[in-house]
């Protein structure tokens, strides 16, 4: 089967347009981002302003939440690709209802984007469809 010159050119143009449309922008505009070590505060978006705020510190693969009751340190499972996932607290499920057990199996995570040098917009999610809250991580120190 012999292809005409026009068919070959048409094939090359279509593939070139595909690459320009889908592959290059995905690489250019995607961020491989992690939260750097330092101290942060959370500023919630307007609809979540009644959530209790707190500060936290990231140091290597640990995050420490500074709360009124005291500091709580957890291991960071993932801090890359614009996502932060923290080790879950172990909970005794013996007194939970079946629904509570299902909810407890979920593993929440933060997805975020960098706004500027010290601010990161976040969405805290249970999965891809359920948002818990949103706001900004604001770096306040080292």
Buried (B, 14 or more C-beta within 10 A) or exposed (E): EEEEEEEEEEEEEEEEEEEEEEEEEEEEEEEEBBBEEBBBBBEBBEEBEEBEEEBBBBEEEBBBBBEEEEEEEBEBBEBEEBBBBBBBEEEEEEEEEEEEEEEEEEEEBBBBEBEEEBBBBBBBBEEEEEEBBBBBBBBEEE
